[in-house]
Amino acid sequence: MSGGDMVAVESEIATIEEALSTTPAKYWGDADMQSRFLDLLTARETGRPPAPVPAAWKERKRLQALMADENSEYWKGPKAAENQAYYLRLLGASEEPGLVLGLNYTANPDAPPKAVESAAEIMRALSVWDQASLVEAFDFALPEAVQRAAITELAAGPPRVAPVASAADLERFQTDEDNAALARAWGARAAACLGTYRARLRRILGGLSASDRRQAIHWLNSAPPKEYAAIVRQLAGA
């Protein structure tokens, strides 16, 4: 490996090490980054150049950068549907089992056990494909402040006494087809479940900046129906 190649390898290693240090959730949620890190460390040890970065990985990183901006062409405009479908194809074509075929639910030792348990409940309600989609969206499309607020709320659990939604609130909630399906599933408990869900959502949003709050609401409202329903059911205690 030439001197220039070695400099490039060391630079890339330093970049990933910084991500591992400052945003460990991103590193451990990204099987491609983990695989690349091992390739780079092997290249450092053996002196042989690492394999080129797969084009699909570069494309996923490009789209993930767009996902972080709620006003980008990933979410809005004539290319939004195409970009979202393309991203899911890239995700499904990945050879990394950690992304699609076998999500690792080993608890993060730094995460509160209750938060891990609550997150697992959300995941168990989803197919493997939807699980991978939700993990990627949470890790890369939400600001870190929103991620921390969500984990804190999952760790806290539902409030001891939550306000019961009014009949008018419940009626407005059901004007959306996905929400109407949730209310039907809740049955006689619908008003109580809606009250609990909204109380917990207010706690998540309450400490955020205006920008992070807008992005969190946009992320939730843009979630695919199955992922949205799994999140709402967990927060509602149903």
C-alpha positions as CSV (number, residue, x, y, z in Angstrom):
1,M,0.0,0.0,0.0
2,S,1.4,3.4,-1.0
3,G,2.0,6.2,1.4
4,G,-0.9,8.1,0.0
5,D,-3.2,5.1,0.4
6,M,-2.1,4.7,4.1
7,V,-2.8,8.4,4.7
8,A,-6.3,7.9,3.3
9,V,-6.9,4.7,5.4
10,E,-5.8,6.5,8.6
11,S,-8.0,9.5,7.8
12,E,-11.0,7.2,7.3
13,I,-10.3,5.3,10.5
14,A,-10.1,8.6,12.4
15,T,-13.5,9.7,11.0
16,I,-15.2,6.4,12.1
17,E,-13.4,6.5,15.5
18,E,-14.8,10.0,16.0
19,A,-18.3,8.8,15.1
20,L,-17.9,5.9,17.5
21,S,-16.9,8.3,20.3
22,T,-19.4,11.1,19.7
23,T,-22.4,9.3,18.3
24,P,-22.1,5.6,19.3
25,A,-25.7,4.9,18.5
26,K,-25.1,5.7,14.8
27,Y,-22.0,3.5,14.7
28,W,-23.7,0.5,16.3
29,G,-26.8,0.9,14.2
30,D,-24.8,1.0,11.0
31,A,-23.6,-2.5,9.9
32,D,-21.9,-1.0,6.9
33,M,-19.8,1.4,9.0
34,Q,-18.8,-1.5,11.3
35,S,-17.8,-3.6,8.4
36,R,-15.9,-0.8,6.8
37,F,-14.1,-0.1,10.1
38,L,-12.9,-3.7,10.2
39,D,-11.7,-3.6,6.6
40,L,-9.7,-0.4,7.4
41,L,-8.1,-1.9,10.5
42,T,-7.2,-5.0,8.6
43,A,-5.6,-2.8,5.9
44,R,-3.6,-1.0,8.6
45,E,-2.3,-4.3,10.0
46,T,-1.6,-6.1,6.7
47,G,-0.5,-3.1,4.6
48,R,-2.9,-4.2,1.8
49,P,-5.4,-1.7,0.4
50,P,-9.0,-2.1,1.7
51,A,-11.7,-3.1,-0.7
52,P,-13.4,-0.2,-2.4
53,V,-16.5,1.2,-0.7
54,P,-19.5,-0.4,-2.4
55,A,-21.5,2.0,-4.5
56,A,-24.7,1.0,-2.7
57,W,-23.2,2.1,0.6
58,K,-22.3,5.5,-0.8
59,E,-25.9,5.8,-2.1
60,R,-27.4,4.9,1.2
61,K,-25.2,7.5,3.0
62,R,-26.3,10.1,0.4
63,L,-29.9,9.4,1.0
64,Q,-29.5,9.3,4.8
65,A,-28.0,12.8,4.7
66,L,-31.1,13.9,2.8
67,M,-33.4,12.2,5.4
68,A,-32.0,14.4,8.1
69,D,-33.5,17.5,6.5
70,E,-37.3,17.5,6.6
71,N,-37.4,19.9,3.6
72,S,-35.1,17.9,1.4
73,E,-36.1,16.1,-1.8
74,Y,-36.2,12.8,0.1
75,W,-39.4,14.0,1.9
76,K,-40.8,16.6,-0.4
77,G,-41.2,17.3,-4.1
78,P,-41.5,15.2,-7.2
79,K,-38.6,12.9,-6.4
80,A,-39.7,12.1,-2.8
81,A,-41.5,8.8,-3.6
82,E,-38.8,7.7,-6.0
83,N,-36.0,8.5,-3.4
84,Q,-37.9,6.6,-0.6
85,A,-38.5,3.6,-2.8
86,Y,-34.9,3.6,-3.9
87,Y,-33.7,3.7,-0.3
88,L,-35.8,0.7,0.7
89,R,-34.4,-1.2,-2.3
90,L,-30.9,-0.4,-1.2
91,L,-31.7,-1.5,2.4
92,G,-33.3,-4.7,1.3
93,A,-30.4,-5.6,-1.1
94,S,-27.8,-5.2,1.7
95,E,-25.8,-8.3,2.5
96,E,-25.4,-7.2,6.1
97,P,-27.7,-9.4,8.2
98,G,-27.8,-6.7,10.9
99,L,-29.9,-4.5,8.7
100,V,-32.7,-6.7,7.4
101,L,-32.4,-10.4,8.4
102,G,-31.5,-10.5,12.0
103,L,-31.6,-7.2,14.0
104,N,-29.6,-7.6,17.1
105,Y,-31.6,-6.8,20.2
106,T,-28.7,-7.0,22.6
107,A,-29.3,-4.2,25.1
108,N,-27.0,-1.2,25.0
109,P,-25.4,-1.3,28.4
110,D,-25.8,2.5,28.7
111,A,-29.5,2.4,27.9
112,P,-32.1,2.2,30.7
113,P,-33.6,-1.3,30.8
114,K,-37.2,0.0,30.6
115,A,-36.3,1.9,27.4
116,V,-34.8,-1.2,25.9
117,E,-37.9,-3.3,26.9
118,S,-40.3,-0.7,25.4
119,A,-38.3,-0.4,22.2
120,A,-38.4,-4.2,21.9
121,E,-42.2,-4.1,22.2
122,I,-42.4,-1.7,19.3
123,M,-40.1,-3.9,17.2
124,R,-42.0,-7.1,17.9
125,A,-45.1,-5.6,16.3
126,L,-43.2,-5.2,13.0
127,S,-41.9,-7.4,10.3
128,V,-38.1,-7.7,9.9
129,W,-38.3,-5.3,6.9
130,D,-40.2,-2.7,8.9
131,Q,-37.9,-3.1,11.9
132,A,-34.9,-2.3,9.7
133,S,-36.7,0.7,8.2
134,L,-37.6,2.1,11.6
135,V,-34.1,1.6,13.1
136,E,-32.5,3.4,10.1
137,A,-35.1,6.2,10.2
138,F,-34.7,6.7,14.0
139,D,-30.9,6.7,13.9
140,F,-30.4,8.9,10.8
141,A,-33.5,11.1,10.4
142,L,-34.0,12.4,13.9
143,P,-31.8,14.9,15.7
144,E,-29.9,13.5,18.7
145,A,-31.9,15.7,21.1
146,V,-35.1,14.0,19.8
147,Q,-33.6,10.6,20.1
148,R,-32.6,11.3,23.7
149,A,-36.0,12.6,24.6
150,A,-37.7,9.6,23.1
151,I,-35.4,7.2,25.0
152,T,-36.0,9.1,28.2
153,E,-39.8,8.8,27.7
154,L,-39.6,5.1,27.0
155,A,-37.6,4.7,30.2
156,A,-40.1,6.7,32.2
157,G,-43.2,4.7,31.1
158,P,-46.7,6.1,31.1
159,P,-47.8,8.7,33.6
160,R,-49.6,7.5,36.7
161,V,-52.6,9.6,35.9
162,A,-53.1,10.8,32.3
163,P,-56.0,13.0,31.1
164,V,-58.7,11.2,29.2
165,A,-59.3,12.6,25.7
166,S,-62.7,14.3,25.2
167,A,-65.2,12.9,22.8
168,A,-64.5,15.8,20.4
169,D,-60.7,15.1,20.5
170,L,-61.3,11.4,19.9
171,E,-63.6,12.2,17.0
172,R,-61.0,14.5,15.4
173,F,-58.3,11.9,16.0
174,Q,-60.3,9.4,13.9
175,T,-60.6,11.6,10.9
176,D,-57.3,10.0,9.8
177,E,-57.7,6.5,8.5
178,D,-54.7,5.1,10.4
179,N,-55.8,6.7,13.6
180,A,-59.3,5.5,13.2
181,A,-57.9,1.9,12.9
182,L,-56.1,2.5,16.2
183,A,-59.2,3.8,17.9
184,R,-61.2,0.8,16.8
185,A,-58.6,-1.6,18.2
186,W,-58.6,0.3,21.5
187,G,-62.3,-0.1,21.8
188,A,-63.8,1.2,25.0
189,R,-60.4,2.3,26.1
190,A,-59.9,4.6,23.1
191,A,-60.3,7.9,25.0
192,A,-57.9,6.8,27.8
193,C,-55.4,5.5,25.3
194,L,-55.5,8.7,23.3
195,G,-55.0,10.8,26.4
196,T,-52.0,8.7,27.5
197,Y,-50.4,8.9,24.0
198,R,-50.8,12.6,23.8
199,A,-49.5,13.2,27.4
200,R,-46.4,11.1,26.6
201,L,-45.9,12.9,23.2
202,R,-46.1,16.2,25.0
203,R,-43.4,15.1,27.4
204,I,-41.1,14.1,24.5
205,L,-41.6,17.4,22.7
206,G,-41.7,19.7,25.7
207,G,-37.9,20.1,26.2
208,L,-37.0,20.3,22.5
209,S,-36.1,23.4,20.5
210,A,-38.7,24.6,18.0
211,S,-36.7,23.2,15.1
212,D,-36.3,19.8,16.7
213,R,-39.9,19.7,17.7
214,R,-41.0,20.4,14.1
215,Q,-38.7,17.7,12.8
216,A,-39.9,15.2,15.4
217,I,-43.6,15.8,14.5
218,H,-42.8,15.6,10.8
219,W,-40.9,12.3,11.3
220,L,-43.8,10.8,13.2
221,N,-46.5,12.0,10.8
222,S,-44.4,10.7,7.9
223,A,-43.7,7.3,9.3
224,P,-45.1,4.3,7.3
225,P,-48.5,3.2,8.7
226,K,-47.3,0.0,10.4
227,E,-44.4,1.8,12.1
228,Y,-46.6,4.7,13.1
229,A,-49.2,2.4,14.6
230,A,-46.5,0.4,16.6
231,I,-45.1,3.6,18.1
232,V,-48.5,5.1,19.0
233,R,-49.7,1.8,20.6
234,Q,-46.6,1.6,22.7
235,L,-46.9,5.2,23.9
236,A,-50.6,4.7,24.5
237,G,-50.0,1.7,26.7
238,A,-52.0,-0.5,24.4
